[in-house]
């Protein structure tokens, strides 16, 4: 009888140590899994929208706002014993129950309000453009992504991947200055503040409330040879192969979509910026048109469309020349590559099933020496940075919490 009790107790105890109860997921592992999920979700959003641009359909932008999660584990057990006269009439009934719940969730924001769409339809800010180059981004990569076309001395250079001859002419223009010599196109800038007041007399006592109002309006006091004036800080940006030579300046033409001009003709939405300042409309003999973030995505979609049309193996993507070491030696590299998975293939990287029913993937960048380079993941990172600076976090519309069932 005692042997039966011990065996049953051992059996009862052996039911408890499952991996769910004996190996709880540490908080740092859960946090890392959330981090990985957020990164994969954001990267996939960019790739999906590029594929939608390939198909020339509408795009959808989302952003994970926050993660939350809870984990509960419970176990209970019992046993009943009845002893009756006669052999083999003893009954032992073990009873055990276990339960658990892991409930991660995240708040998903759909970026579809009017302010967001105005922002992605407006040209990329030239201050950000210049800052990216100063931070070490390859100028030829940024120029290929951000510049739509160039008008110089009546000749138009279209950055159009659907016209390979025009595309090659544009790439050649990027590396050749206006004298036919090798050169690097630059984004130039100089201070050009807007004056808000006549000369001021500040010799009296300081009005602290007035100073606070000036700071709140992002205004500054500027002193020159004529005295002190109230100004709004600003910069003029333009393109040139030599920022120190005004004769080499190429005006930038940007499209600014605002609440007041969104329904206006495109000609009323363009602003031309030269070394001397800004004018409305697309003016000037020599000018460069700058894309919006939406325009960059559609451009990448055309690159992928051309790649998928070239052959069934996706081995002939469109390339641009990159000066990797800053020594003038140009190396052809693909800008954006999306592969089609073959039947039975198990790809790695960013893998997804597109809306056309096929499986596509973006492989992780190869680390081996001599591997064929491409800039896909770098471009994804760049676009996420650009989308991230469009709005303050509190300006983004929220949605219902989406619960993920593990």
Legacy VTK file of the C-alpha trace (Angstrom):
# vtk DataFile Version 3.0
C-alpha trace
ASCII
DATASET POLYDATA
POINTS 406 float
0.000 0.000 0.000
2.792 2.413 0.935
4.517 1.591 -2.351
1.400 2.604 -4.287
1.194 5.933 -2.464
4.840 6.746 -3.168
4.526 5.809 -6.840
1.431 7.912 -7.263
3.045 10.871 -5.516
6.060 10.566 -7.810
3.784 10.436 -10.812
1.935 13.530 -9.578
5.169 15.385 -9.071
6.432 14.359 -12.489
3.539 16.150 -14.181
4.536 19.568 -12.843
7.949 20.510 -14.283
6.970 21.420 -17.837
9.079 23.974 -19.659
6.280 26.521 -19.400
6.416 26.514 -15.607
10.041 25.723 -14.894
11.562 28.038 -17.536
9.729 31.379 -17.419
10.814 33.856 -20.082
13.047 36.503 -18.442
11.955 40.107 -18.766
15.071 41.087 -20.703
14.329 38.351 -23.269
10.744 39.558 -23.634
11.953 43.142 -24.069
14.437 42.006 -26.706
11.719 40.089 -28.544
9.555 43.208 -28.571
12.506 45.226 -29.865
13.124 42.729 -32.662
9.444 42.659 -33.585
9.290 46.460 -33.763
12.382 46.628 -35.997
11.091 43.919 -38.345
7.661 45.547 -38.534
9.046 48.962 -39.475
11.416 47.576 -42.102
8.669 45.433 -43.599
6.380 48.480 -43.811
8.904 50.217 -46.081
9.394 47.142 -48.275
5.648 46.558 -48.601
5.063 50.150 -49.672
7.857 49.879 -52.245
6.113 46.788 -53.602
2.813 48.681 -53.687
4.628 51.420 -55.587
5.871 48.729 -57.981
2.235 47.778 -58.542
1.288 51.495 -58.659
-1.286 51.118 -55.904
-1.910 53.133 -52.768
0.438 52.953 -49.786
-0.328 52.486 -46.081
1.962 53.749 -43.324
1.865 52.414 -39.782
3.972 52.785 -36.676
4.135 50.775 -33.457
3.603 53.205 -30.613
4.125 50.942 -27.598
4.344 47.342 -26.425
2.820 45.830 -23.311
2.573 42.312 -22.018
1.559 40.156 -19.070
2.312 36.587 -18.076
0.400 34.420 -15.587
1.096 30.864 -14.453
-0.950 28.769 -12.023
-0.877 25.150 -10.891
-2.962 23.237 -8.383
-3.064 19.614 -7.391
-4.791 17.185 -5.060
-5.303 13.511 -4.363
-8.042 11.290 -2.942
-7.592 7.858 -1.332
-10.199 5.273 -0.423
-9.346 1.981 1.271
-11.801 -0.919 1.129
-11.719 -4.463 2.456
-10.481 -7.162 0.211
-7.557 -7.327 -2.224
-7.192 -4.757 -4.986
-10.019 -2.594 -3.687
-7.930 0.479 -2.763
-8.426 3.557 -4.965
-6.041 6.491 -5.324
-7.137 9.436 -7.500
-4.561 12.157 -8.283
-5.942 15.476 -9.559
-3.825 18.219 -11.088
-4.652 21.315 -13.101
-2.382 23.932 -14.630
-3.050 27.123 -16.489
-1.082 29.941 -18.030
-1.486 32.994 -20.183
1.001 35.126 -22.080
-0.658 38.237 -23.412
1.566 40.599 -25.410
-0.080 43.511 -27.192
0.942 46.650 -29.023
-0.605 49.925 -30.044
-0.479 50.389 -33.802
-0.817 53.854 -35.291
-2.092 54.218 -38.844
-0.535 57.356 -40.286
-3.353 58.507 -42.508
-4.288 61.992 -41.327
-4.071 65.087 -43.500
-0.925 66.438 -41.853
1.014 63.256 -42.485
-0.001 63.118 -46.149
0.940 66.760 -46.646
4.330 65.974 -45.167
5.125 62.941 -47.336
3.887 64.760 -50.462
6.163 67.763 -49.825
9.738 67.731 -51.094
12.479 66.586 -48.748
13.767 69.520 -46.740
17.139 70.680 -48.059
18.378 71.261 -44.524
17.842 67.553 -43.830
19.369 66.742 -47.238
22.534 68.665 -46.351
22.630 67.225 -42.826
22.532 63.661 -44.159
25.506 64.353 -46.426
27.388 65.998 -43.544
26.649 62.904 -41.413
28.430 60.667 -43.930
25.693 59.392 -46.246
26.991 58.787 -49.767
26.122 61.876 -51.862
25.599 59.873 -55.051
23.146 57.594 -53.254
21.168 60.532 -51.859
21.190 62.393 -55.175
19.918 59.298 -56.987
17.085 58.925 -54.477
16.133 62.558 -53.884
16.564 64.290 -57.257
13.746 63.857 -59.731
15.223 65.773 -62.667
17.682 68.500 -63.600
17.160 71.367 -66.041
20.428 72.912 -67.210
20.819 75.283 -70.158
17.580 74.043 -71.672
18.523 70.349 -71.402
16.503 68.051 -69.138
18.160 65.161 -67.292
15.442 62.791 -66.054
16.235 60.414 -63.220
13.849 57.855 -64.699
14.715 54.144 -64.287
12.105 53.190 -66.897
14.222 54.973 -69.544
17.680 53.457 -69.240
19.279 55.928 -71.627
17.925 58.934 -69.724
18.846 57.256 -66.418
22.453 56.735 -67.563
22.682 60.367 -68.750
21.470 61.578 -65.358
24.017 59.398 -63.523
26.771 60.774 -65.740
25.621 64.332 -65.019
25.896 63.718 -61.263
29.636 63.051 -61.523
30.542 65.705 -64.106
30.723 69.405 -63.297
29.581 72.160 -65.636
33.026 72.275 -67.286
32.968 68.589 -68.225
35.401 67.583 -65.477
34.855 64.984 -62.703
33.051 66.583 -59.801
30.716 66.018 -56.861
27.333 67.717 -56.631
26.871 69.418 -53.253
24.042 70.960 -51.259
25.154 74.487 -50.366
23.774 76.757 -47.650
24.200 80.222 -46.212
22.430 82.293 -43.585
19.473 84.229 -44.955
17.319 85.500 -42.056
13.934 87.158 -42.506
13.884 90.640 -40.993
10.879 91.235 -38.722
11.526 94.742 -37.422
13.357 97.993 -38.124
16.443 98.889 -36.116
15.679 98.605 -32.389
16.909 100.616 -29.436
17.692 98.138 -26.639
19.413 100.544 -24.267
16.463 100.623 -21.840
15.501 98.055 -19.159
14.928 94.494 -20.331
11.339 93.331 -20.746
11.514 89.671 -19.720
8.004 88.876 -20.947
8.854 90.356 -24.329
12.067 88.327 -24.489
10.099 85.160 -23.708
7.631 85.941 -26.507
10.516 86.422 -28.930
12.002 83.056 -27.956
8.618 81.329 -28.218
8.211 82.575 -31.797
11.717 81.294 -32.669
12.915 84.827 -33.369
16.336 86.272 -32.638
18.008 89.627 -32.231
20.659 90.178 -34.885
23.230 92.946 -34.708
24.932 94.418 -37.753
26.590 97.697 -38.693
23.230 99.501 -38.612
22.098 98.284 -35.186
19.940 95.480 -33.749
16.931 94.031 -35.569
14.452 91.257 -34.857
14.828 88.396 -37.364
13.664 84.844 -37.944
16.706 82.619 -38.555
16.782 81.010 -41.974
19.054 79.544 -44.586
19.123 79.509 -48.344
19.963 76.153 -49.933
20.985 75.473 -53.485
23.019 72.932 -55.456
26.455 73.391 -56.928
29.650 71.594 -57.803
31.457 74.529 -56.124
29.606 76.251 -53.276
32.107 79.143 -53.275
31.404 80.137 -56.881
28.028 81.908 -57.387
28.289 81.323 -61.138
28.085 77.570 -60.538
24.863 77.735 -58.495
21.909 75.551 -59.465
18.614 76.530 -57.867
16.615 73.922 -55.962
12.930 73.509 -56.746
10.867 72.005 -53.946
7.159 71.318 -53.585
5.605 72.467 -50.334
2.088 71.143 -49.747
0.333 73.156 -47.031
-3.171 73.326 -45.674
-3.881 76.436 -47.728
-2.434 75.394 -51.089
-3.108 71.645 -51.206
-5.895 72.046 -53.760
-4.009 74.686 -55.746
-2.317 73.936 -59.093
1.160 72.377 -58.741
2.770 75.538 -60.101
1.577 77.388 -56.985
3.052 74.734 -54.688
6.633 74.990 -55.960
9.312 77.137 -54.343
12.631 77.930 -56.005
15.586 78.569 -53.687
18.710 80.244 -55.015
21.781 81.634 -53.325
19.964 84.966 -52.994
16.767 83.572 -51.439
13.382 82.141 -52.384
10.885 82.833 -55.120
7.506 81.237 -55.789
7.055 78.821 -58.659
9.669 76.885 -60.627
11.876 79.706 -61.886
15.364 79.966 -63.308
17.269 78.566 -66.243
19.239 76.012 -64.211
17.364 74.161 -61.507
17.082 70.818 -59.721
13.728 69.305 -58.708
13.717 67.500 -55.351
11.436 64.543 -54.626
9.120 63.979 -51.697
9.294 60.881 -49.486
6.314 59.507 -51.401
8.199 60.243 -54.620
11.243 58.311 -53.358
9.038 55.285 -52.622
7.479 55.396 -56.091
10.989 55.721 -57.556
12.106 52.600 -55.669
8.973 50.833 -56.888
9.980 51.565 -60.478
13.464 50.170 -59.749
11.955 46.922 -58.436
9.518 46.778 -61.363
12.433 47.062 -63.800
14.333 44.369 -61.887
11.416 41.934 -61.980
10.808 42.589 -65.663
14.443 42.023 -66.623
14.491 38.284 -65.892
12.965 35.648 -63.641
16.081 35.234 -61.479
16.239 38.858 -60.222
19.954 39.018 -60.997
19.955 42.237 -63.025
18.881 45.081 -60.746
19.470 48.684 -61.796
22.698 50.016 -60.338
24.228 53.409 -59.612
27.853 54.389 -59.169
29.022 54.798 -55.562
32.289 56.393 -54.467
32.921 54.061 -51.525
36.246 55.449 -50.338
35.954 59.077 -51.401
38.830 58.649 -53.872
36.809 59.146 -57.049
36.719 55.425 -57.898
33.103 54.551 -58.714
31.654 51.093 -58.059
28.262 50.005 -59.445
25.838 49.005 -56.698
22.146 48.198 -56.681
19.954 50.687 -54.832
17.037 48.453 -53.887
16.562 44.728 -54.524
13.558 42.536 -53.718
13.821 38.845 -54.640
11.049 36.469 -55.612
11.133 33.169 -53.705
11.253 30.069 -55.855
9.018 27.057 -55.261
10.338 25.058 -52.316
12.829 27.759 -51.338
13.123 28.795 -47.671
14.540 32.312 -47.853
15.922 34.328 -44.956
15.877 38.047 -44.285
12.726 40.142 -44.597
10.295 37.503 -45.890
6.674 38.310 -46.682
3.750 37.236 -48.785
2.754 40.104 -51.033
-0.749 41.084 -52.065
-0.265 39.310 -55.403
-0.026 35.971 -53.551
3.711 35.444 -54.133
6.453 35.224 -51.515
9.229 37.823 -51.681
12.262 38.504 -49.543
15.038 40.978 -48.954
18.144 39.055 -47.838
20.285 40.339 -45.026
23.425 42.165 -46.206
26.280 39.745 -46.953
29.400 40.129 -44.816
31.773 38.098 -46.955
34.474 39.896 -48.885
33.771 40.071 -52.579
30.004 39.659 -52.146
27.791 41.583 -54.558
26.863 44.782 -52.696
23.521 46.527 -52.645
22.113 49.395 -50.602
18.644 48.002 -49.836
18.855 47.882 -46.042
20.619 51.238 -45.928
17.823 52.799 -47.989
15.217 51.239 -45.684
16.980 52.813 -42.692
17.137 56.170 -44.461
13.406 56.163 -45.250
12.530 55.232 -41.663
14.579 58.206 -40.479
12.814 60.527 -42.899
9.351 59.282 -41.924
10.307 59.585 -38.253
11.109 63.296 -38.475
7.870 64.254 -40.221
5.816 64.751 -37.077
6.039 64.948 -33.330
4.903 61.744 -31.641
1.867 63.421 -30.052
0.697 64.567 -33.491
0.306 61.018 -34.800
-3.246 59.638 -34.666
-3.795 56.624 -32.436
-5.850 53.510 -33.104
-7.290 50.679 -31.096
-4.865 48.348 -29.387
-4.125 45.294 -31.499
-3.735 42.124 -29.448
-1.331 39.446 -30.600
-2.267 35.878 -29.763
0.922 33.859 -29.044
LINES 1 407
406 0 1 2 3 4 5 6 7 8 9 10 11 12 13 14 15 16 17 18 19 20 21 22 23 24 25 26 27 28 29 30 31 32 33 34 35 36 37 38 39 40 41 42 43 44 45 46 47 48 49 50 51 52 53 54 55 56 57 58 59 60 61 62 63 64 65 66 67 68 69 70 71 72 73 74 75 76 77 78 79 80 81 82 83 84 85 86 87 88 89 90 91 92 93 94 95 96 97 98 99 100 101 102 103 104 105 106 107 108 109 110 111 112 113 114 115 116 117 118 119 120 121 122 123 124 125 126 127 128 129 130 131 132 133 134 135 136 137 138 139 140 141 142 143 144 145 146 147 148 149 150 151 152 153 154 155 156 157 158 159 160 161 162 163 164 165 166 167 168 169 170 171 172 173 174 175 176 177 178 179 180 181 182 183 184 185 186 187 188 189 190 191 192 193 194 195 196 197 198 199 200 201 202 203 204 205 206 207 208 209 210 211 212 213 214 215 216 217 218 219 220 221 222 223 224 225 226 227 228 229 230 231 232 233 234 235 236 237 238 239 240 241 242 243 244 245 246 247 248 249 250 251 252 253 254 255 256 257 258 259 260 261 262 263 264 265 266 267 268 269 270 271 272 273 274 275 276 277 278 279 280 281 282 283 284 285 286 287 288 289 290 291 292 293 294 295 296 297 298 299 300 301 302 303 304 305 306 307 308 309 310 311 312 313 314 315 316 317 318 319 320 321 322 323 324 325 326 327 328 329 330 331 332 333 334 335 336 337 338 339 340 341 342 343 344 345 346 347 348 349 350 351 352 353 354 355 356 357 358 359 360 361 362 363 364 365 366 367 368 369 370 371 372 373 374 375 376 377 378 379 380 381 382 383 384 385 386 387 388 389 390 391 392 393 394 395 396 397 398 399 400 401 402 403 404 405
